């Protein structure tokens, strides 16, 4: 009897879990997997009535295809119609789809860091779509300090991405941009990062995300959960992530020990801006632990911070195989895979880039470690984003995009302009640059990057082992060939430059040239994902090549450095034979044209360094694995970034020269900022140096203020030189003197403007007092200090006091 009862219960469970009506079962049996998968232009969108008719399914049975319903209701209906095994099959980046619901497979993983790339499984390059525009890497694009350019690039990239989706060659979810702080020049992924300043990084994130996501006319939706998306962006890697593999310490085992002060002040603000101001629809959590807890398993970071405090409208995805890394690398709490899945799902991670969720979540449910309701919520977050992209309903405005919208002349020219705007002039002795086309016709173009092509793309562009490439390349040799006769000599066999046998040929070329351009630097064999640097020097014999060629050259010598993280080129900076130095990052597919146009004056460079270039001995003073920013005299740490570093530099953050000269005049500036306090607002103490008099009310918590006070700054910029040019106006705030442990200064605003020779432009800034003058104390409180702040323009070209008073 007991056996019969057990048999009947098993039969009942099977029927309850998996039965489908006879009519639907007959319909489903006719559906092939290929019918469900978007493979070309015939696939319009999931809930296309003609598609359901073709599949012999009645679309009216599926409420998730009712466009009159809110996305949240539709997503819930879709998830509720799935069986548990079907739900689990959708939790990895390669979602399996549900044939009986006519839900196709979907690949979440596509990349668009600086152009649609063939990284990730969701993007396909083939004979139909062999190319996409490759813009400069992010570090160089950021050096333009041009917000509108960043957004315009995002718009161009998303147009190509949407066109590729229409052709069945890409998804609608792109895991870009990278917005981690470039904390240390040794970090291998600095090419991907927008710089070392959290405000700058955040502003870049907002503009690029808006460029990728915004559908014109829908930017200010009241209900952000229903706001349409051109494509979905994803800001990564959250958080305190910037160690790849340094002296045996890798990202799969690294525990970032971070103070709450540094988290609040530096690591998290770019992500907060990305969520709040950029309305990003995806966040990727990082491999590393943060203070002992894997970031993908930390509910404080994911649920409390991202969702509750910042109000993320989107999904959270792991960096690829992060769940597996928790088990095999971090050995977090000696978790099994089922434990790790329970940890991450409860913490708020919706999607696993990897196979751990699809493979082990069923076991986790059976072991009562995971609730089905947690799975449902994760899937709802995912599908709401896909609804917003038009995956289910389409977005008519983008229906016509196709092959002719990829690699357009407009996009190629934008990539060229981006490279030009980012290129930074670091030295120009005696006004050597620009070169005159009439005087310099015989050019020696030498060095390991003289004939660069793939190296100009940096990372997250195109892997050589897969199909796909930029629209075309313009190498430095090609670029300079339009200005004169080029005599090319590599000087080094490769970037490692381990041999000196090729140097003599480069020397001979320089002896007879009217001008010599030496192109050196780094590439992905030196700085890249999974590989950090151990020094700040040019590799191998590159310095020897530079010195020998410079000493032998007949004409002026111009040094061009291609890299992401800074290198110590003090020897070249101090060498009188080297007349000019340009930093060109990794300038993208049109890098050669951009470099040549700058050298010969077709474009006047206006880029500024988004990172500090330290001297070589910096690496001996502080390990890469130390996460702190403030200097520590007891350990000999000099601090990090321009905000805290107390040593000498090769070139400082924000440095950049021009072929012309600009003068600044302050037209209007407020010198007093009265801040009104509420009846129950209390003063907050600050630590001051012993020789400083502490104010009666040192500071107020920002959370206790209305923060409605603003101050204006109007600056007149006059071009007093003979060439048109662009100037980047940088504005910093400096806290009152004597406060212990705060930053030296912080960037609060910037604008790039074009000023014709002899002309003038007025730049207007409006600053919020709380945002622009606040500090973070040792207890991670964000405060507004009273007293004499200083507003500085550029490197002290103009400054004025600003007295904050409480009343």
ABEGO torsion letter per residue (X at the ends): XAAAAAAAAAAAAAAAAABBBAAAAAAAAABBAAAABBAEAABABAABAAAAAAAGBBAAABAAABAABBAAAAAAAAAAABBAAAAAAAABABBAEBAAAGBBBBBABBBBAAEBBABEAABBBBAABABBBBBBBAAAAAAAGBAAAAAAAAAAAAAAAAAAAAAGABBABBBOBBABBBABAABAAAAABAEABAAAAAAAAAAAAAAAABBBGAAABABAAABBBABBBBBOBOBGBABABBGGBBAAABBBBBBAAAAAAAAAAAAAAAAAAAGBABBBBBABBBGGBBAAABAAAAAAAAAAAAGBBEBBBBBBGAAAAAAAAAGBGGBBAAAAAAAAAAAGBABBBEAAAAAAAAAAAAAGABBAAAAAAAAAAAAAAAAAAGAAAEBAAAAABBAAABGBAAAAAAAAAAAAAABBBABBBGGAOBBBAAABABBBBBEAAAABBAAAAEBGBBBAABBEBBABBBBAAAAAAAAEBBBBBAGBABAAGABAAAAAAAAAAAAABABBBBBBEBBAAABBBGBBBABABBBEAAAAAAAAAAAABABBBBBBBBBABBBBAAAAAABAABABBBBAEBAEAAAAAAAAAAAAGABBBABBBABBBBBAAAAAABBAABABABBBAAAGBAEBEAAABABBBABBBGBEBBABBBBBBBABBBABBBBBBBAABBBBBBBBBAABBBBABABBBAAABAGABBBBBBBBBBBABABBBBBBBBBBBBBBBGBBGBBABBBABBBBBBBBBGBBBBBBBBBBAAAAABBBBAAGBBBBBBEBBBBBBEBGABBBBBBBBBX
